[in-house]
Every structure is written in structure tokens, then in C-alpha cells.
Amino acid sequence: MVSTKTEASPHDVQAGRLVLVVGPSGAGKDALIGWTEAACASDPAVVFPRRVVTRQGSAHEPNETLSADDFAQAAAQGAFALHWQAHGLRYGVRRAIDDDLAAGRTVVINVSRTVVAQARQIYVDVTVVLITAPPEVLMQRLAARNRDSDGRLADRLSRAVDAAAFAPDVTISNVGSLDHHARELLAVIRGEEAGA
């Protein structure tokens, strides 16, 4: 998509890279991101910002929590670089990522595929990683999670991911060894992937 700009934007001089991790519920995005975050703990050039969510965080999904009203107010005040709604909840990423990108850091975020097109319009260097798994694996993982705020499992599974709609740069089928697939994601984050 071609964007015509009449004046310079801070994103035009973005030095860092935005890595967007997307995929269906139950694909294991949080597990892979958690592994890679631990692997990058001593690397200040890679950051994993906490999302803001209108749901309490957990050990599996740490996040900053806001009420629905506070989230709406923050969004109206421009507090988020990206925000979206999914499964009856609202999610956002604070504008601090713009400072990280301007400083040349790699920013890794778990987002909805619905904001990919917007992110590609706003930011210069974006890599989209699709984490996926077969439907039966997704169902097993969601059932094992047993989280009330997930809503009906059938609804989450029916929210199919159409890869063509957001053209992922890399696809990881997360079945089998967590370490293996986490290393695949780590290679993408470090810019070491050999083709997509």
C-alpha cells in the first residue's frame, strides 16, 4: 500500500524494527514470546513491551490491566501506538514503543492480525510472524487453559486466521518442541532468518 505524506513523520526515520507476532488463540504465541524474552534478557536492543488489556494479567499472559472505561479514555487521549478489540476485550500497546524504535531497538509484540495493515502504514520496518497449529491442537490447548475470560472455545476457534489477509513474512507451525520453535522466532527477532 502506498502512503503519500506531505510532511515528515517521526516514523520516517525509524531506526529499529517492529516484530509483530500473530496467530489464533491456542497457537502458543505467549509461550514462544516468553522463551525468546528470557533469551534476550541481557540484550538491551530487544524489548518486549507489556500490552494493556481490559483483563487481569496472569503468569501465562502478563499485561498491564485497565478497566474498560480507563482504556477508552487512554485511547481517546492517544496513549496507544496500536490498539484493537478481540474476544470482548480491548488491547493496546503504549506509545513508548515509538521511542524504542527511534533508538534503534527491536520491539516484539503479540498483536491481533487486524492491526497489521495499520502498523505497516505507520511504521517503516515491520516483520510479521504467524504462529499457528492444527485445529485439534488449538482446541486441546484452549481447553487446558480453562480461562473463563476466554469465552466459548468454539467462537475462538472459528475466528480463523486468513494468512493472505495480512501476508505474514514468516510462518511457524508450533507443534512439537517448544525450544525448536522458540529458536525459530528468536532467529527472526535477531534478523537471522534465512528467507520466509
PyMOL commands that place a pseudoatom at each C-alpha (Angstrom):
pseudoatom trace, name=CA, resn=MET, resi=1, chain=A, elem=C, hetatm=0, pos=[0.000, 0.000, 0.000]
pseudoatom trace, name=CA, resn=VAL, resi=2, chain=A, elem=C, hetatm=0, pos=[1.438, 3.366, -0.999]
pseudoatom trace, name=CA, resn=SER, resi=3, chain=A, elem=C, hetatm=0, pos=[1.259, 6.128, 1.564]
pseudoatom trace, name=CA, resn=THR, resi=4, chain=A, elem=C, hetatm=0, pos=[1.676, 9.731, 0.460]
pseudoatom trace, name=CA, resn=LYS, resi=5, chain=A, elem=C, hetatm=0, pos=[2.896, 12.041, 3.183]
pseudoatom trace, name=CA, resn=THR, resi=6, chain=A, elem=C, hetatm=0, pos=[3.140, 15.781, 2.900]
pseudoatom trace, name=CA, resn=GLU, resi=7, chain=A, elem=C, hetatm=0, pos=[5.304, 16.269, 5.956]
pseudoatom trace, name=CA, resn=ALA, resi=8, chain=A, elem=C, hetatm=0, pos=[7.921, 14.278, 7.829]
pseudoatom trace, name=CA, resn=SER, resi=9, chain=A, elem=C, hetatm=0, pos=[6.738, 11.832, 10.444]
pseudoatom trace, name=CA, resn=PRO, resi=10, chain=A, elem=C, hetatm=0, pos=[8.869, 10.527, 13.329]
pseudoatom trace, name=CA, resn=HIS, resi=11, chain=A, elem=C, hetatm=0, pos=[8.292, 7.070, 11.864]
pseudoatom trace, name=CA, resn=ASP, resi=12, chain=A, elem=C, hetatm=0, pos=[10.041, 8.100, 8.631]
pseudoatom trace, name=CA, resn=VAL, resi=13, chain=A, elem=C, hetatm=0, pos=[13.352, 7.968, 10.486]
pseudoatom trace, name=CA, resn=GLN, resi=14, chain=A, elem=C, hetatm=0, pos=[12.569, 4.812, 12.442]
pseudoatom trace, name=CA, resn=ALA, resi=15, chain=A, elem=C, hetatm=0, pos=[15.867, 3.098, 13.144]
pseudoatom trace, name=CA, resn=GLY, resi=16, chain=A, elem=C, hetatm=0, pos=[14.541, -0.025, 14.847]
pseudoatom trace, name=CA, resn=ARG, resi=17, chain=A, elem=C, hetatm=0, pos=[12.363, -2.913, 13.751]
pseudoatom trace, name=CA, resn=LEU, resi=18, chain=A, elem=C, hetatm=0, pos=[8.848, -3.873, 14.807]
pseudoatom trace, name=CA, resn=VAL, resi=19, chain=A, elem=C, hetatm=0, pos=[8.216, -7.628, 15.066]
pseudoatom trace, name=CA, resn=LEU, resi=20, chain=A, elem=C, hetatm=0, pos=[4.503, -8.414, 15.233]
pseudoatom trace, name=CA, resn=VAL, resi=21, chain=A, elem=C, hetatm=0, pos=[3.579, -11.906, 16.431]
pseudoatom trace, name=CA, resn=VAL, resi=22, chain=A, elem=C, hetatm=0, pos=[0.105, -13.012, 15.350]
pseudoatom trace, name=CA, resn=GLY, resi=23, chain=A, elem=C, hetatm=0, pos=[-1.934, -16.204, 15.248]
pseudoatom trace, name=CA, resn=PRO, resi=24, chain=A, elem=C, hetatm=0, pos=[-5.014, -17.975, 16.536]
pseudoatom trace, name=CA, resn=SER, resi=25, chain=A, elem=C, hetatm=0, pos=[-5.795, -18.490, 20.207]
pseudoatom trace, name=CA, resn=GLY, resi=26, chain=A, elem=C, hetatm=0, pos=[-4.014, -21.585, 21.467]
pseudoatom trace, name=CA, resn=ALA, resi=27, chain=A, elem=C, hetatm=0, pos=[-1.170, -21.415, 18.942]
pseudoatom trace, name=CA, resn=GLY, resi=28, chain=A, elem=C, hetatm=0, pos=[1.339, -20.855, 21.743]
pseudoatom trace, name=CA, resn=LYS, resi=29, chain=A, elem=C, hetatm=0, pos=[2.326, -17.253, 20.994]
pseudoatom trace, name=CA, resn=ASP, resi=30, chain=A, elem=C, hetatm=0, pos=[2.821, -16.317, 24.653]
pseudoatom trace, name=CA, resn=ALA, resi=31, chain=A, elem=C, hetatm=0, pos=[4.961, -19.398, 25.329]
pseudoatom trace, name=CA, resn=LEU, resi=32, chain=A, elem=C, hetatm=0, pos=[7.263, -18.678, 22.401]
pseudoatom trace, name=CA, resn=ILE, resi=33, chain=A, elem=C, hetatm=0, pos=[7.469, -14.981, 23.216]
pseudoatom trace, name=CA, resn=GLY, resi=34, chain=A, elem=C, hetatm=0, pos=[8.218, -15.789, 26.875]
pseudoatom trace, name=CA, resn=TRP, resi=35, chain=A, elem=C, hetatm=0, pos=[11.066, -18.109, 25.842]
pseudoatom trace, name=CA, resn=THR, resi=36, chain=A, elem=C, hetatm=0, pos=[12.574, -15.539, 23.500]
pseudoatom trace, name=CA, resn=GLU, resi=37, chain=A, elem=C, hetatm=0, pos=[12.182, -12.736, 26.027]
pseudoatom trace, name=CA, resn=ALA, resi=38, chain=A, elem=C, hetatm=0, pos=[14.204, -14.765, 28.531]
pseudoatom trace, name=CA, resn=ALA, resi=39, chain=A, elem=C, hetatm=0, pos=[16.819, -15.466, 25.851]
pseudoatom trace, name=CA, resn=CYS, resi=40, chain=A, elem=C, hetatm=0, pos=[17.093, -11.723, 25.112]
pseudoatom trace, name=CA, resn=ALA, resi=41, chain=A, elem=C, hetatm=0, pos=[17.105, -10.610, 28.762]
pseudoatom trace, name=CA, resn=SER, resi=42, chain=A, elem=C, hetatm=0, pos=[20.690, -9.342, 28.574]
pseudoatom trace, name=CA, resn=ASP, resi=43, chain=A, elem=C, hetatm=0, pos=[20.233, -7.628, 25.200]
pseudoatom trace, name=CA, resn=PRO, resi=44, chain=A, elem=C, hetatm=0, pos=[19.034, -4.010, 25.617]
pseudoatom trace, name=CA, resn=ALA, resi=45, chain=A, elem=C, hetatm=0, pos=[18.500, -3.770, 21.851]
pseudoatom trace, name=CA, resn=VAL, resi=46, chain=A, elem=C, hetatm=0, pos=[15.436, -6.047, 22.050]
pseudoatom trace, name=CA, resn=VAL, resi=47, chain=A, elem=C, hetatm=0, pos=[12.334, -5.044, 24.027]
pseudoatom trace, name=CA, resn=PHE, resi=48, chain=A, elem=C, hetatm=0, pos=[9.088, -6.854, 24.805]
pseudoatom trace, name=CA, resn=PRO, resi=49, chain=A, elem=C, hetatm=0, pos=[6.567, -4.210, 25.903]
pseudoatom trace, name=CA, resn=ARG, resi=50, chain=A, elem=C, hetatm=0, pos=[3.656, -5.280, 28.070]
pseudoatom trace, name=CA, resn=ARG, resi=51, chain=A, elem=C, hetatm=0, pos=[0.283, -4.957, 26.431]
pseudoatom trace, name=CA, resn=VAL, resi=52, chain=A, elem=C, hetatm=0, pos=[-2.528, -3.073, 28.117]
pseudoatom trace, name=CA, resn=VAL, resi=53, chain=A, elem=C, hetatm=0, pos=[-5.614, -5.312, 28.391]
pseudoatom trace, name=CA, resn=THR, resi=54, chain=A, elem=C, hetatm=0, pos=[-9.052, -4.951, 29.956]
pseudoatom trace, name=CA, resn=ARG, resi=55, chain=A, elem=C, hetatm=0, pos=[-8.444, -8.219, 31.814]
pseudoatom trace, name=CA, resn=GLN, resi=56, chain=A, elem=C, hetatm=0, pos=[-6.268, -9.201, 34.766]
pseudoatom trace, name=CA, resn=GLY, resi=57, chain=A, elem=C, hetatm=0, pos=[-2.828, -10.475, 33.816]
pseudoatom trace, name=CA, resn=SER, resi=58, chain=A, elem=C, hetatm=0, pos=[-1.620, -13.993, 34.587]
pseudoatom trace, name=CA, resn=ALA, resi=59, chain=A, elem=C, hetatm=0, pos=[1.615, -15.948, 34.735]
pseudoatom trace, name=CA, resn=HIS, resi=60, chain=A, elem=C, hetatm=0, pos=[0.984, -17.053, 31.143]
pseudoatom trace, name=CA, resn=GLU, resi=61, chain=A, elem=C, hetatm=0, pos=[-0.053, -13.622, 29.884]
pseudoatom trace, name=CA, resn=PRO, resi=62, chain=A, elem=C, hetatm=0, pos=[1.480, -10.783, 31.910]
pseudoatom trace, name=CA, resn=ASN, resi=63, chain=A, elem=C, hetatm=0, pos=[-0.039, -7.467, 30.983]
pseudoatom trace, name=CA, resn=GLU, resi=64, chain=A, elem=C, hetatm=0, pos=[-0.962, -4.059, 32.313]
pseudoatom trace, name=CA, resn=THR, resi=65, chain=A, elem=C, hetatm=0, pos=[-4.623, -4.027, 33.327]
pseudoatom trace, name=CA, resn=LEU, resi=66, chain=A, elem=C, hetatm=0, pos=[-7.068, -1.172, 32.759]
pseudoatom trace, name=CA, resn=SER, resi=67, chain=A, elem=C, hetatm=0, pos=[-10.815, -1.034, 33.227]
pseudoatom trace, name=CA, resn=ALA, resi=68, chain=A, elem=C, hetatm=0, pos=[-12.855, -0.654, 30.050]
pseudoatom trace, name=CA, resn=ASP, resi=69, chain=A, elem=C, hetatm=0, pos=[-13.582, 2.992, 30.916]
pseudoatom trace, name=CA, resn=ASP, resi=70, chain=A, elem=C, hetatm=0, pos=[-9.944, 3.824, 31.660]
pseudoatom trace, name=CA, resn=PHE, resi=71, chain=A, elem=C, hetatm=0, pos=[-8.853, 2.085, 28.461]
pseudoatom trace, name=CA, resn=ALA, resi=72, chain=A, elem=C, hetatm=0, pos=[-11.348, 4.092, 26.394]
pseudoatom trace, name=CA, resn=GLN, resi=73, chain=A, elem=C, hetatm=0, pos=[-10.115, 7.316, 27.977]
pseudoatom trace, name=CA, resn=ALA, resi=74, chain=A, elem=C, hetatm=0, pos=[-6.468, 6.407, 27.337]
pseudoatom trace, name=CA, resn=ALA, resi=75, chain=A, elem=C, hetatm=0, pos=[-7.240, 5.559, 23.714]
pseudoatom trace, name=CA, resn=ALA, resi=76, chain=A, elem=C, hetatm=0, pos=[-9.084, 8.853, 23.239]
pseudoatom trace, name=CA, resn=GLN, resi=77, chain=A, elem=C, hetatm=0, pos=[-6.049, 10.691, 24.616]
pseudoatom trace, name=CA, resn=GLY, resi=78, chain=A, elem=C, hetatm=0, pos=[-3.735, 8.965, 22.110]
pseudoatom trace, name=CA, resn=ALA, resi=79, chain=A, elem=C, hetatm=0, pos=[-1.917, 6.851, 24.697]
pseudoatom trace, name=CA, resn=PHE, resi=80, chain=A, elem=C, hetatm=0, pos=[-1.577, 3.848, 22.405]
pseudoatom trace, name=CA, resn=ALA, resi=81, chain=A, elem=C, hetatm=0, pos=[0.593, 3.301, 19.353]
pseudoatom trace, name=CA, resn=LEU, resi=82, chain=A, elem=C, hetatm=0, pos=[-1.734, 0.437, 18.374]
pseudoatom trace, name=CA, resn=HIS, resi=83, chain=A, elem=C, hetatm=0, pos=[-4.977, -0.809, 19.914]
pseudoatom trace, name=CA, resn=TRP, resi=84, chain=A, elem=C, hetatm=0, pos=[-7.684, -3.295, 18.985]
pseudoatom trace, name=CA, resn=GLN, resi=85, chain=A, elem=C, hetatm=0, pos=[-10.625, -5.313, 20.263]
pseudoatom trace, name=CA, resn=ALA, resi=86, chain=A, elem=C, hetatm=0, pos=[-10.896, -9.109, 20.314]
pseudoatom trace, name=CA, resn=HIS, resi=87, chain=A, elem=C, hetatm=0, pos=[-12.935, -11.685, 22.229]
pseudoatom trace, name=CA, resn=GLY, resi=88, chain=A, elem=C, hetatm=0, pos=[-14.831, -8.958, 24.075]
pseudoatom trace, name=CA, resn=LEU, resi=89, chain=A, elem=C, hetatm=0, pos=[-11.631, -7.389, 25.427]
pseudoatom trace, name=CA, resn=ARG, resi=90, chain=A, elem=C, hetatm=0, pos=[-9.600, -4.352, 24.436]
pseudoatom trace, name=CA, resn=TYR, resi=91, chain=A, elem=C, hetatm=0, pos=[-5.854, -4.477, 23.899]
pseudoatom trace, name=CA, resn=GLY, resi=92, chain=A, elem=C, hetatm=0, pos=[-3.289, -1.718, 23.426]
pseudoatom trace, name=CA, resn=VAL, resi=93, chain=A, elem=C, hetatm=0, pos=[0.417, -1.031, 23.114]
pseudoatom trace, name=CA, resn=ARG, resi=94, chain=A, elem=C, hetatm=0, pos=[1.653, 2.191, 24.662]
pseudoatom trace, name=CA, resn=ARG, resi=95, chain=A, elem=C, hetatm=0, pos=[3.416, 4.871, 22.615]
pseudoatom trace, name=CA, resn=ALA, resi=96, chain=A, elem=C, hetatm=0, pos=[6.713, 4.177, 24.388]
pseudoatom trace, name=CA, resn=ILE, resi=97, chain=A, elem=C, hetatm=0, pos=[7.453, 1.751, 21.549]
pseudoatom trace, name=CA, resn=ASP, resi=98, chain=A, elem=C, hetatm=0, pos=[7.996, 4.778, 19.297]
pseudoatom trace, name=CA, resn=ASP, resi=99, chain=A, elem=C, hetatm=0, pos=[10.931, 5.847, 21.488]
pseudoatom trace, name=CA, resn=ASP, resi=100, chain=A, elem=C, hetatm=0, pos=[12.356, 2.314, 21.384]
pseudoatom trace, name=CA, resn=LEU, resi=101, chain=A, elem=C, hetatm=0, pos=[12.096, 2.189, 17.597]
pseudoatom trace, name=CA, resn=ALA, resi=102, chain=A, elem=C, hetatm=0, pos=[13.618, 5.665, 17.230]
pseudoatom trace, name=CA, resn=ALA, resi=103, chain=A, elem=C, hetatm=0, pos=[16.527, 4.450, 19.385]
pseudoatom trace, name=CA, resn=GLY, resi=104, chain=A, elem=C, hetatm=0, pos=[17.122, 1.531, 17.009]
pseudoatom trace, name=CA, resn=ARG, resi=105, chain=A, elem=C, hetatm=0, pos=[15.710, -1.234, 19.181]
pseudoatom trace, name=CA, resn=THR, resi=106, chain=A, elem=C, hetatm=0, pos=[13.758, -4.267, 18.011]
pseudoatom trace, name=CA, resn=VAL, resi=107, chain=A, elem=C, hetatm=0, pos=[10.263, -4.247, 19.529]
pseudoatom trace, name=CA, resn=VAL, resi=108, chain=A, elem=C, hetatm=0, pos=[8.425, -7.585, 19.790]
pseudoatom trace, name=CA, resn=ILE, resi=109, chain=A, elem=C, hetatm=0, pos=[4.646, -7.566, 20.376]
pseudoatom trace, name=CA, resn=ASN, resi=110, chain=A, elem=C, hetatm=0, pos=[1.824, -10.113, 20.330]
pseudoatom trace, name=CA, resn=VAL, resi=111, chain=A, elem=C, hetatm=0, pos=[-0.953, -8.359, 18.387]
pseudoatom trace, name=CA, resn=SER, resi=112, chain=A, elem=C, hetatm=0, pos=[-4.174, -9.080, 16.536]
pseudoatom trace, name=CA, resn=ARG, resi=113, chain=A, elem=C, hetatm=0, pos=[-3.825, -9.645, 12.812]
pseudoatom trace, name=CA, resn=THR, resi=114, chain=A, elem=C, hetatm=0, pos=[-6.465, -6.913, 12.408]
pseudoatom trace, name=CA, resn=VAL, resi=115, chain=A, elem=C, hetatm=0, pos=[-3.889, -4.197, 13.192]
pseudoatom trace, name=CA, resn=VAL, resi=116, chain=A, elem=C, hetatm=0, pos=[-1.152, -5.479, 10.862]
pseudoatom trace, name=CA, resn=ALA, resi=117, chain=A, elem=C, hetatm=0, pos=[-2.189, -3.319, 7.903]
pseudoatom trace, name=CA, resn=GLN, resi=118, chain=A, elem=C, hetatm=0, pos=[-2.330, -0.241, 10.137]
pseudoatom trace, name=CA, resn=ALA, resi=119, chain=A, elem=C, hetatm=0, pos=[1.084, -0.998, 11.632]
pseudoatom trace, name=CA, resn=ARG, resi=120, chain=A, elem=C, hetatm=0, pos=[2.588, -1.382, 8.165]
pseudoatom trace, name=CA, resn=GLN, resi=121, chain=A, elem=C, hetatm=0, pos=[1.207, 2.029, 7.215]
pseudoatom trace, name=CA, resn=ILE, resi=122, chain=A, elem=C, hetatm=0, pos=[2.583, 3.696, 10.331]
pseudoatom trace, name=CA, resn=TYR, resi=123, chain=A, elem=C, hetatm=0, pos=[5.980, 2.017, 10.732]
pseudoatom trace, name=CA, resn=VAL, resi=124, chain=A, elem=C, hetatm=0, pos=[8.797, 1.633, 8.241]
pseudoatom trace, name=CA, resn=ASP, resi=125, chain=A, elem=C, hetatm=0, pos=[10.342, -1.727, 9.174]
pseudoatom trace, name=CA, resn=VAL, resi=126, chain=A, elem=C, hetatm=0, pos=[7.738, -4.327, 10.194]
pseudoatom trace, name=CA, resn=THR, resi=127, chain=A, elem=C, hetatm=0, pos=[8.152, -8.120, 10.273]
pseudoatom trace, name=CA, resn=VAL, resi=128, chain=A, elem=C, hetatm=0, pos=[5.003, -10.200, 10.798]
pseudoatom trace, name=CA, resn=VAL, resi=129, chain=A, elem=C, hetatm=0, pos=[5.379, -13.686, 12.279]
pseudoatom trace, name=CA, resn=LEU, resi=130, chain=A, elem=C, hetatm=0, pos=[2.388, -16.029, 12.136]
pseudoatom trace, name=CA, resn=ILE, resi=131, chain=A, elem=C, hetatm=0, pos=[2.350, -18.695, 14.859]
pseudoatom trace, name=CA, resn=THR, resi=132, chain=A, elem=C, hetatm=0, pos=[-0.112, -21.444, 14.039]
pseudoatom trace, name=CA, resn=ALA, resi=133, chain=A, elem=C, hetatm=0, pos=[-1.072, -25.040, 14.831]
pseudoatom trace, name=CA, resn=PRO, resi=134, chain=A, elem=C, hetatm=0, pos=[-3.668, -27.579, 13.612]
pseudoatom trace, name=CA, resn=PRO, resi=135, chain=A, elem=C, hetatm=0, pos=[-7.272, -27.047, 14.871]
pseudoatom trace, name=CA, resn=GLU, resi=136, chain=A, elem=C, hetatm=0, pos=[-7.200, -30.119, 17.127]
pseudoatom trace, name=CA, resn=VAL, resi=137, chain=A, elem=C, hetatm=0, pos=[-4.051, -28.819, 18.846]
pseudoatom trace, name=CA, resn=LEU, resi=138, chain=A, elem=C, hetatm=0, pos=[-5.604, -25.378, 19.308]
pseudoatom trace, name=CA, resn=MET, resi=139, chain=A, elem=C, hetatm=0, pos=[-8.694, -26.943, 20.889]
pseudoatom trace, name=CA, resn=GLN, resi=140, chain=A, elem=C, hetatm=0, pos=[-6.617, -29.036, 23.301]
pseudoatom trace, name=CA, resn=ARG, resi=141, chain=A, elem=C, hetatm=0, pos=[-4.540, -26.048, 24.382]
pseudoatom trace, name=CA, resn=LEU, resi=142, chain=A, elem=C, hetatm=0, pos=[-7.538, -23.766, 24.885]
pseudoatom trace, name=CA, resn=ALA, resi=143, chain=A, elem=C, hetatm=0, pos=[-9.388, -26.428, 26.867]
pseudoatom trace, name=CA, resn=ALA, resi=144, chain=A, elem=C, hetatm=0, pos=[-6.323, -26.992, 29.071]
pseudoatom trace, name=CA, resn=ARG, resi=145, chain=A, elem=C, hetatm=0, pos=[-6.092, -23.259, 29.749]
pseudoatom trace, name=CA, resn=ASN, resi=146, chain=A, elem=C, hetatm=0, pos=[-9.619, -23.287, 31.228]
pseudoatom trace, name=CA, resn=ARG, resi=147, chain=A, elem=C, hetatm=0, pos=[-9.792, -19.480, 31.471]
pseudoatom trace, name=CA, resn=ASP, resi=148, chain=A, elem=C, hetatm=0, pos=[-13.307, -18.044, 31.901]
pseudoatom trace, name=CA, resn=SER, resi=149, chain=A, elem=C, hetatm=0, pos=[-12.408, -14.796, 30.154]
pseudoatom trace, name=CA, resn=ASP, resi=150, chain=A, elem=C, hetatm=0, pos=[-11.561, -16.768, 27.005]
pseudoatom trace, name=CA, resn=GLY, resi=151, chain=A, elem=C, hetatm=0, pos=[-15.274, -17.127, 26.262]
pseudoatom trace, name=CA, resn=ARG, resi=152, chain=A, elem=C, hetatm=0, pos=[-16.617, -20.006, 24.184]
pseudoatom trace, name=CA, resn=LEU, resi=153, chain=A, elem=C, hetatm=0, pos=[-13.858, -22.161, 22.701]
pseudoatom trace, name=CA, resn=ALA, resi=154, chain=A, elem=C, hetatm=0, pos=[-15.833, -22.669, 19.500]
pseudoatom trace, name=CA, resn=ASP, resi=155, chain=A, elem=C, hetatm=0, pos=[-16.011, -18.900, 18.983]
pseudoatom trace, name=CA, resn=ARG, resi=156, chain=A, elem=C, hetatm=0, pos=[-12.266, -18.514, 19.385]
pseudoatom trace, name=CA, resn=LEU, resi=157, chain=A, elem=C, hetatm=0, pos=[-11.516, -21.388, 17.036]
pseudoatom trace, name=CA, resn=SER, resi=158, chain=A, elem=C, hetatm=0, pos=[-13.975, -20.163, 14.416]
pseudoatom trace, name=CA, resn=ARG, resi=159, chain=A, elem=C, hetatm=0, pos=[-12.057, -16.882, 14.260]
pseudoatom trace, name=CA, resn=ALA, resi=160, chain=A, elem=C, hetatm=0, pos=[-9.916, -18.380, 11.532]
pseudoatom trace, name=CA, resn=VAL, resi=161, chain=A, elem=C, hetatm=0, pos=[-6.650, -16.786, 10.502]
pseudoatom trace, name=CA, resn=ASP, resi=162, chain=A, elem=C, hetatm=0, pos=[-6.552, -15.919, 6.813]
pseudoatom trace, name=CA, resn=ALA, resi=163, chain=A, elem=C, hetatm=0, pos=[-2.838, -15.532, 6.195]
pseudoatom trace, name=CA, resn=ALA, resi=164, chain=A, elem=C, hetatm=0, pos=[-3.452, -13.859, 2.839]
pseudoatom trace, name=CA, resn=ALA, resi=165, chain=A, elem=C, hetatm=0, pos=[-5.268, -11.004, 4.589]
pseudoatom trace, name=CA, resn=PHE, resi=166, chain=A, elem=C, hetatm=0, pos=[-2.112, -9.806, 6.349]
pseudoatom trace, name=CA, resn=ALA, resi=167, chain=A, elem=C, hetatm=0, pos=[0.715, -11.529, 4.420]
pseudoatom trace, name=CA, resn=PRO, resi=168, chain=A, elem=C, hetatm=0, pos=[2.987, -12.859, 7.181]
pseudoatom trace, name=CA, resn=ASP, resi=169, chain=A, elem=C, hetatm=0, pos=[6.704, -12.650, 6.478]
pseudoatom trace, name=CA, resn=VAL, resi=170, chain=A, elem=C, hetatm=0, pos=[7.422, -15.821, 8.468]
pseudoatom trace, name=CA, resn=THR, resi=171, chain=A, elem=C, hetatm=0, pos=[5.149, -18.717, 9.494]
pseudoatom trace, name=CA, resn=ILE, resi=172, chain=A, elem=C, hetatm=0, pos=[5.974, -21.031, 12.393]
pseudoatom trace, name=CA, resn=SER, resi=173, chain=A, elem=C, hetatm=0, pos=[3.897, -24.178, 12.879]
pseudoatom trace, name=CA, resn=ASN, resi=174, chain=A, elem=C, hetatm=0, pos=[4.145, -24.560, 16.640]
pseudoatom trace, name=CA, resn=VAL, resi=175, chain=A, elem=C, hetatm=0, pos=[3.738, -28.303, 17.063]
pseudoatom trace, name=CA, resn=GLY, resi=176, chain=A, elem=C, hetatm=0, pos=[6.388, -30.339, 18.840]
pseudoatom trace, name=CA, resn=SER, resi=177, chain=A, elem=C, hetatm=0, pos=[9.447, -28.933, 20.562]
pseudoatom trace, name=CA, resn=LEU, resi=178, chain=A, elem=C, hetatm=0, pos=[8.919, -25.555, 22.229]
pseudoatom trace, name=CA, resn=ASP, resi=179, chain=A, elem=C, hetatm=0, pos=[12.669, -24.917, 22.208]
pseudoatom trace, name=CA, resn=HIS, resi=180, chain=A, elem=C, hetatm=0, pos=[12.927, -25.576, 18.479]
pseudoatom trace, name=CA, resn=HIS, resi=181, chain=A, elem=C, hetatm=0, pos=[10.118, -23.235, 17.520]
pseudoatom trace, name=CA, resn=ALA, resi=182, chain=A, elem=C, hetatm=0, pos=[11.216, -20.601, 20.040]
pseudoatom trace, name=CA, resn=ARG, resi=183, chain=A, elem=C, hetatm=0, pos=[14.645, -20.629, 18.405]
pseudoatom trace, name=CA, resn=GLU, resi=184, chain=A, elem=C, hetatm=0, pos=[12.928, -20.076, 15.059]
pseudoatom trace, name=CA, resn=LEU, resi=185, chain=A, elem=C, hetatm=0, pos=[11.226, -16.998, 16.495]
pseudoatom trace, name=CA, resn=LEU, resi=186, chain=A, elem=C, hetatm=0, pos=[14.479, -15.858, 18.109]
pseudoatom trace, name=CA, resn=ALA, resi=187, chain=A, elem=C, hetatm=0, pos=[16.211, -16.037, 14.724]
pseudoatom trace, name=CA, resn=VAL, resi=188, chain=A, elem=C, hetatm=0, pos=[13.533, -13.765, 13.266]
pseudoatom trace, name=CA, resn=ILE, resi=189, chain=A, elem=C, hetatm=0, pos=[13.868, -11.312, 16.149]
pseudoatom trace, name=CA, resn=ARG, resi=190, chain=A, elem=C, hetatm=0, pos=[17.634, -11.197, 15.643]
pseudoatom trace, name=CA, resn=GLY, resi=191, chain=A, elem=C, hetatm=0, pos=[17.264, -10.846, 11.891]
pseudoatom trace, name=CA, resn=GLU, resi=192, chain=A, elem=C, hetatm=0, pos=[18.924, -14.205, 11.255]
pseudoatom trace, name=CA, resn=GLU, resi=193, chain=A, elem=C, hetatm=0, pos=[16.073, -15.975, 9.449]
pseudoatom trace, name=CA, resn=ALA, resi=194, chain=A, elem=C, hetatm=0, pos=[17.069, -17.395, 6.070]
pseudoatom trace, name=CA, resn=GLY, resi=195, chain=A, elem=C, hetatm=0, pos=[14.076, -16.457, 3.970]
pseudoatom trace, name=CA, resn=ALA, resi=196, chain=A, elem=C, hetatm=0, pos=[10.459, -16.802, 4.930]
for i in range(1, 196): cmd.bond("trace and resi %d" % i, "trace and resi %d" % (i + 1))
show_as sticks, trace
zoom trace
